[in-house]
Amino acid sequence: MQPNPGSSELTFTEAARRKQIVLAAIETIAELGYAKASFAQIARRAGLSSPGLISYHFDGKDDLIGQVVAEVYATGGAVVRPESAEATSAWHALRGYLEGSIRFYDTHRTHMRALVQILQGHPEALSRWVAANNAAELAGLAEVLERGQRTGEFREFDPGTVAVIIRQLLSGALQHLLTQPDLDLPGYTRELLALCEHALNHHGKEQR
């Protein structure tokens, strides 16, 4: 049963309760894994009197998991976008994206661990909830790279291919961070930026 049947709008209380459940689900999945994250476990972490309250707000586990994934991406966007929103050049935009992404991974490790668990545990997670978000992110990244080529900041290359490579570098950074909590993050970020700058830049032309 969904709140407010026949209405697409939630009351403030309903929205707050849904948010509470989603955040509890993120924490539960990150700690226990997707398979063991039952409604009972999530309700206990959310401080709910009954797992049935989750069923009132969400139409089954898949509905809840879809909202969890949406929350992870929305939170990531809120952290990363400001890093490149005021960029005066394509390189500044790319640098902001890279720095913002790693900062998000660091400050929201539970979110990212939950997303990884969902991808590993739900057979349709990639196609149902993640692929479209990834495609939009890659398209935006390729657009930044194309802009850099038009302005002469970047050398000639296939923007779509390089966008995938950069995305894979970030995925590697995330995996490294989740498995090595004491990672020298400033040093890692600094070297990642230097690697991308030298790889994309015209030889001998220093980015400002």
C-alpha positions in Angstrom: 0.0 0.0 0.0 1.3 3.4 -0.9 0.7 6.6 1.1 -2.0 8.9 -0.2 -3.6 6.5 -2.8 -4.4 8.3 -6.0 -2.1 11.2 -5.2 1.4 11.7 -6.5 2.3 14.1 -3.8 3.6 13.2 -0.4 3.0 15.1 2.8 6.0 16.4 4.7 5.6 13.6 7.3 5.4 10.9 4.6 8.4 12.3 2.7 10.4 12.5 5.9 9.5 8.9 6.9 10.4 7.6 3.4 13.8 9.4 3.6 14.3 7.8 7.1 13.7 4.4 5.7 15.9 4.9 2.6 18.8 6.0 4.8 18.3 3.1 7.1 18.2 0.8 4.1 21.5 2.2 2.9 23.2 1.6 6.3 21.7 -1.9 6.6 22.7 -3.0 3.0 26.2 -1.5 3.5 26.7 -3.5 6.7 24.9 -6.8 6.0 24.8 -7.0 2.2 21.8 -7.0 -0.1 20.5 -10.5 0.6 20.5 -10.1 4.4 18.9 -6.6 4.4 15.4 -7.7 5.3 12.6 -5.3 6.1 12.9 -6.4 9.7 16.5 -5.4 9.8 15.8 -2.1 8.1 12.9 -1.3 10.3 15.0 -2.0 13.4 17.7 0.4 12.2 15.1 3.0 11.3 13.5 2.8 14.7 10.1 1.6 13.3 7.7 -0.4 15.4 7.0 -2.8 12.6 8.4 -3.8 9.2 4.9 -3.3 7.9 5.5 0.4 8.0 8.0 0.0 5.2 5.4 -1.8 3.1 3.1 1.1 3.7 5.6 3.6 2.1 7.2 1.3 -0.5 5.6 -1.2 -2.9 8.0 -4.1 -2.1 11.7 -4.4 -1.7 12.5 -3.5 -5.4 10.7 -0.2 -4.9 12.8 0.5 -1.9 16.0 -0.5 -3.6 15.2 1.7 -6.5 14.8 4.6 -4.1 18.1 3.7 -2.4 20.0 3.9 -5.7 18.3 7.2 -6.6 19.3 8.6 -3.2 22.9 7.6 -3.8 23.1 9.3 -7.2 21.2 12.3 -6.0 23.5 12.7 -3.0 26.6 12.3 -5.2 25.3 14.9 -7.7 24.8 17.4 -4.9 28.4 16.9 -3.8 30.1 16.8 -7.2 28.2 19.4 -9.3 29.2 22.4 -7.2 32.8 21.5 -7.8 32.5 22.1 -11.6 29.5 24.4 -11.8 31.6 27.6 -11.7 34.4 26.2 -13.9 35.9 28.7 -16.3 37.4 26.1 -18.6 36.9 22.5 -19.6 39.9 21.4 -17.5 38.6 23.2 -14.4 35.3 21.4 -15.0 37.0 18.0 -15.3 39.2 18.7 -12.3 36.1 19.6 -10.3 34.4 16.4 -11.4 37.4 14.3 -10.4 38.0 16.0 -7.1 34.2 16.0 -6.2 33.8 12.4 -7.1 36.6 11.2 -4.8 35.4 13.6 -2.1 32.0 12.0 -2.3 33.4 8.5 -2.2 35.3 9.5 0.9 32.6 11.3 2.8 29.8 8.8 1.8 31.5 5.4 2.0 28.4 3.8 3.4 26.4 5.0 0.4 28.9 3.6 -2.0 29.3 0.4 -0.2 25.5 -0.1 -0.3 25.5 0.6 -4.1 28.2 -2.0 -4.6 26.3 -4.5 -2.5 23.1 -3.9 -4.5 25.0 -4.4 -7.8 26.5 -7.6 -6.6 23.3 -8.9 -5.0 20.4 -7.9 -7.3 20.6 -9.5 -10.8 18.8 -6.7 -12.4 20.2 -3.7 -10.5 22.5 -2.6 -13.3 19.8 -2.6 -16.0 16.9 -1.3 -13.9 18.5 1.5 -11.8 22.2 2.0 -12.5 22.8 1.9 -16.3 20.8 5.0 -17.1 22.6 7.0 -14.4 26.0 5.8 -15.6 25.1 6.7 -19.2 24.1 10.2 -18.3 27.3 10.7 -16.3 29.4 9.4 -19.2 27.5 11.7 -21.6 28.2 14.7 -19.4 31.8 13.8 -19.1 32.2 13.4 -22.9 30.6 16.8 -23.4 33.3 18.4 -21.1 36.0 16.6 -23.1 34.6 17.8 -26.4 34.5 21.3 -25.1 38.1 21.1 -24.2 38.9 20.0 -27.7 37.0 22.8 -29.2 38.8 25.4 -27.0 42.2 23.9 -27.7 42.7 22.7 -24.1 42.8 19.0 -24.9 44.4 17.1 -27.7 42.4 15.1 -30.3 40.9 11.8 -29.1 37.6 10.0 -29.0 35.6 11.7 -26.2 33.4 8.8 -25.5 36.3 6.3 -25.2 38.2 8.6 -22.9 35.1 9.3 -20.8 34.9 5.5 -20.2 38.5 5.4 -19.2 38.2 8.2 -16.7 35.1 6.7 -15.3 37.0 3.4 -14.8 39.8 5.2 -13.1 37.3 6.6 -10.6 35.7 3.2 -10.1 39.2 1.9 -9.3 39.7 4.7 -6.8 36.4 3.8 -5.2 37.3 0.1 -4.9 40.7 1.0 -3.5 39.1 3.4 -1.0 36.6 0.8 0.2 39.2 -1.9 0.7 41.9 0.4 2.2 40.3 2.9 4.5 43.6 4.5 5.4 44.4 5.4 1.8 46.4 8.6 1.3 43.4 10.3 -0.4 45.0 13.7 -1.0 48.0 12.0 -2.6 45.8 9.7 -4.7 43.7 12.6 -5.9 46.8 14.7 -6.8 48.3 11.9 -8.9 45.0 11.1 -10.6 44.7 14.8 -11.6 48.2 14.8 -12.9 47.7 11.6 -14.8 44.5 13.0 -16.5 46.1 16.4 -17.2 49.2 14.9 -18.9 47.1 12.4 -20.8 44.6 14.8 -22.2 46.7 17.9 -22.6 48.6 19.2 -25.6 52.2 18.4 -25.0 54.0 21.3 -23.3 50.9 23.3 -22.6 50.3 23.8 -18.9 46.8 23.9 -17.6 45.8 26.8 -15.4 
